[in-house]
Amino acid sequence: MIRNALQRFMMGRYGNDQLNLFLIALYIVLYVVNLFVRVTVLYWLTLLLLAAAVFRLLSRNLEQRSAENRKFMKVAGPALSWLRLRRTIHRDKEHRYFRCPHCGQQLRVPRGKGRITVTCRNCGNSFQEKS
C-alpha cells in the first residue's frame, strides 16, 4: 500500500540520475568535512546541494533535467569511464590491459603467456607485449 502511494507520487517526476548521485555524494563529503571544520558557508553549501538534488528528483520538467544530466555526463563522462576502467583493471587478476600505440584502444590479454603479439581489433595494428 505504501509502495503504491510512493509510485503514484513519483509518477511523472524525473527521479534519480548520475548528476543527482554526484550531488548527493558531494553533499555527504562536504557534510562530513563540515562536522570537523564547522564553517557556516560550508553548512549552507551542503544544504544547497541537498535542496538541488531533491528539487531535481521531484521535478516534472523532464526535458530540462535530462539536458542537465547530458551536460554533466559530457563533462564528467570521461573521468567516470577512467575510474570504472581503473576499478576493472584492479579487480581483474587474470588479464593484463594495454593501449594500442596506434589508435589508443584499450586491449585485454590473458596473464602469464610470456611475450605475445597483440593485434588491435579496432585498427588491426600488431605489437609485442609481455603478458
N, C-alpha and C positions, 0 to 999 in steps of 0.2 A: 504494500500500500504506500509506504513512504517512498519506495523506489519509483513507483509510478508517478507520484507527485513531483519528485525531482526531475524525472524525464519530461513531464508536461511543462515544468517551469523552464527547463533548458531548451525546449523546442523553439527553433527559430533564432537561437542565440549562437554566438560564434564558437564558444568553447575554448579549448586549450590548443596551443601550437608551440613551435620552437621558440618564438620570441617570448611568449608567456613563461615558458620554462626557464629561459635565460633571466627574465626579470625576477622571477621567484628565487632562483639560485643566487642572484646578485643581492636580493633583499636579505636572504639568510646570512650570506657572508658579511654584509655591512652591519646587520643586526648584531652578529657575534662580535665584530670589531667594536661596535658601539658599546657593548657590555663592558669592555675593558677600558675604552678611551673616554667615554661619556662626553661626546661633543654634541651640542644641540643641533647643529647643522646636519650632522650625520643622522641623527634621530629623525629629523624631518625628511631627509632624503630617503630613508628607509620607508617611511610612511607613504611618501610619494610613489615609490616603486611598487609598493603593495597595492596602492589605490589604482595605479595604472594597470597592473596585472588583473585586478578584479574587474575594472572597467572593460578591458579587452575581453575577458572571459564572458561577461554578461552582455556584451554589445550585440545589437541586432543589425548593425551595419556590416554585413558580411564582406562586401567588396572592399571597403576601406581597411578592415582588419587583415584581409588576405593580401592586399597590396603592401601593408606594413610588414607582414611576415616575409613576403617575397623580397623586399628591400633588405631586411635583416639577413635573410639567407644568402643574398648576393654578396653581402659584406662578410658575414661570419661563416658561410658555407665552406670555403677553402680551409679555414682553421679547424672547423669541426671535422672535415674529412681527414685532415692530417692527424688530428687526435685519435680518431677511430682507427686509422691505419697503424699508428704507434701502439695502440692497445692490442690490435690484432697481432702485430709482429711480436709483442711482448708475450702474449699468451700462446702463440704457435711455436712449439719447440721442435716440431717435425720438419719445418721448412725454413729456407733462407730466402730473403727478399732482396731483389736487385732492381735498379732502374736501368732501362735501356739507355746506353750512351747516345744513341741516335735520336730517339723521339721522346724519351723520358717516361715511357710506360712502366708501371710497376709490374715486376715479374716475380713469380714464386717457383722455387725448385726444391726438391727433397734434400734434406741434410745428409751428410755422410757418404756422398757418392764420389768424393775426390774432385779432381779438376774436370769440369764438364763444359760442353759447348751449349750455350743458352741461345735460343732463337726467339726473337721478339715476335709475338703474334700480331702486333699492330703494324710494324713496318717491315718485318722479315729480316732485320739485321741480326747477324750472329756474332757472338763474342764469348771469350773464355772466362770462366769464373770458378772459384773453389767453393764447393758446396759444403 
